[in-house]
Amino acid sequence: MGEFEKSISFDGRDIRLKVGLLAPQAGGSVLLQSGDTAVLVTATRSQAREGIDFLPLTVDYEERLYAAGRIPGGMLRREGRPPERAILTSRLIDRPLRPLFPSWLRDDLQVVALTLSMDELVPPDVLAVTGASIATLLAKIPFNGPMAAVRVGLVGDDFIINPTYAEIEAGDLDLVVAGSPDGVIMVEAGANQLPERDIIEAIEFGYEAVQDLIQAQRDLLAELGIEIIQEEPPSVDQTLANFIRERATDDIKKILAQFEFTKTERDAALDEVKDAIKHAIEEMSEEDPIRLAAVADGKALGNTFKEITKHFMRLQIIEDNVRVDGRKLDEVRPVSCQTSIIPKRVHGTGLFNRGLTQVLSACTLGTPGDAQNLNDDLQVDQEKRYMHHYNFPPFSVGETKPMRAPGRREIGHGALAERAMLPVLPPKNEFPYVIRVVSEVLSSNGSTSMGSVCGSTLALMDAGVPITKPVSGAAMGLIKEGSEVRVLTDIQGIEDFLGDMDFKVAGTDSGITALQMDMKISGLSMSVIAQAIHQAKDARLHILGKMLAAIDKPRTEMSPFAPRLLTIKIDPDMIGLVIGPGGKTIKGITEETGAKIDIEDDGTVTISAIDENKAKKARNIVQGMTRKLNEGDVYVGRVTRIIPIGAFVEFLPGKEGMIHISQLADYRVGKVEDEVAVGDEVIIKVREIDNKGRINLTRLGIHPDQAAAAREAATK
């Protein structure tokens, strides 16, 4: 294929496509450019590996700092582990792409998106999502596309497509909508408590733009003479499947109708049926076709059994409007909440239970210096003062596995919960603490990400963080069979595993703060999405009521082990004075008081210590060092040393001046020692500050009222 260029005029901004220029050995590659942002996306297919019974799709989004004209820090001076933003973008590409591949496909697929250049106007992530669809189509991989994605922002009262970083920051909505010809396939959003109707309107607005990009891809393929590949699934001998189906159907239906079963009891009953079938196959002769088929494919029994279970669970919901645990379609599992269940060395804790899902969230309050620096990605000079981390240990599902570093799923769930809480956090000028919340999933049976949102709200309020409103969340599911559609409230594990949708919605009683929708089917109509959003509101409010019964407002007192912060403002020109040469001065204050001092470029000084008195002592020192003196100011001081011509007096922390012998008394003084001694408390007045910054003091001409005011100020 030769080089080919195409420009798509899209919402007042051009997206330029270049095919055949880069990565000629990749299955398909496309360079997408908008403004000065350029993303190369490739898709490559390899032959299937033996024994694979799932779609082995890998999606990698990579950032290189040269794209922003920067050199990496660190010893190696090269990019290392991908930053969190890159991992989240990989997930953003994967989630709308994966459902569009045929379920039977077993070839190794890899999509790589590489940001080659980035400006401050055009985020590369939605370009990469659309590019993944184009690259896949160019690679002639079976694909039920095209697929595309756009970002929707809300500036004032107007929705805008693909807003700039500044517009996202200034607006009340950051929504990514991905869609296929069959409908919306993925939604990811953070919002400032927007009403449900506004969110629905924004999704619809975004999907209209997505359809334009889908048509542009069709036009591109037509110009290149490429057809969308639609391969037939490979033929499979149904002998073994039919045998399993005949043996399992009645038993599975009976088990799924036992609504009183717990998850453990249901799983055990299903395993018993499966083991019985396995035993029956093992007793067959070695030449029996059924046994031969089972031996040839060791996973066939498990996969077929799962498909039968999936079919009847879904059928039960469609025909009877009842779920495997006996709940109605819009019913939430039993909810219970607790706070302060861990000693107060942990600054705040919240335990959230919903059915068999249990999440423990712990809140830690830190100083401004604890903020997370995000200079490892293409964004410059960014800090996070709120961090949410999500952990999913293997015991939460009754398994034993090696404990490893957080994976993409953990990072994604943490980011979603973080986004849900950001709109209700107090501003930095009102609450200067850096906040970290860690959510430990102690038991999982669906909707743990929304459980972490609820648990985190409890932990924040328990820690005394003055959030504007509590946030709750619920995960919605979907069963779609033909034209029949059922939306499920508060899905549990089996409904997530065997269902068609996982739609997480978080928000306050005023509106939505975050949502995330993933599909296992090729698209969904706006009417069903709207139903899910409205149904989620009732669930959120129900759960919120249970949370408020445990703690109805943030505590007025923080843990005694949380740091106490004092904030003052100094002249930026004084920052160097406080820090001192090589940090000597600020280190000395820290050693003397035991307090930690953080100074920002604008002169904001934050002083922290567990003991509030230590923080006050450090504050007084900094204030004393940076206070601008005026001639005539009166202070209480203490004599620090004596020389033949006068006495040195420290009258403010870090401020020292000299009283000349002639200024010690209104009469002639023979020796300084006759009037003052080291350690004496004296009332002094600033006589002058010379052109070298030296402070000359006097004891003369001080009115009794001035002396009294100075003594009173010294006691504060």
Secondary structure, DSSP 8 states (H G I E B T S, - for coil): ---EEEEEEETTEEEEEEESSS-TTSSEEEEEEETTEEEEEEEEEE---TT--S--EEEEEEE-GGGGT----SSS-S--S--HHHHHHHHHHHHHHGGGS-TT--SEEEEEEEEEE--SS--SHHHHHHHHHHHHHHTT---S---EEEEEEEETTEEEES--HHHHHHSSEEEEEEEETTEEEEEEEEEEEE-HHHHHHHHHHHHHHHHHHHHHHHHHHHHHT-------------HHHHHHHHHHHHHHHHHHT-TT--HHHHHHHHHHHHHHHHHHHHTS-TT-HHHHHHHH-TTHHHHHHHHHHHHHHHHHHHHH---TTS--TT----EEEEE--S-TTSSEEEEEEETTEEEEEEEEEE-GGGSEE-TTSSS-S-EESEEEEEE--GGGGT------S--HHHHHHHHHHHHHHGGGS--TTT---EEEEEEEEEE-SS-HHHHHHHHHHHHHHHTT---SS--EEEEEEEEEETTEEEEEES--HHHHHHSSEEEEEEE-SS-EEEEEEEESSS-B-HHHHHHHHHHHHHHHHHHHHHHHHH-SS--SS--TTS-EEEEEE--GGGHHHHH-GGGHHHHHHHHHH--EEEE-TTSEEEEEESSHHHHHHHHHHHHHHH----TT-EEEEEEEEEETTEEEEEEETTEEEEEEGGGS-SS--S-GGGT--TT-EEEEEEEEE-TTS-EEEESSS--HHHHHHHHHHHT-
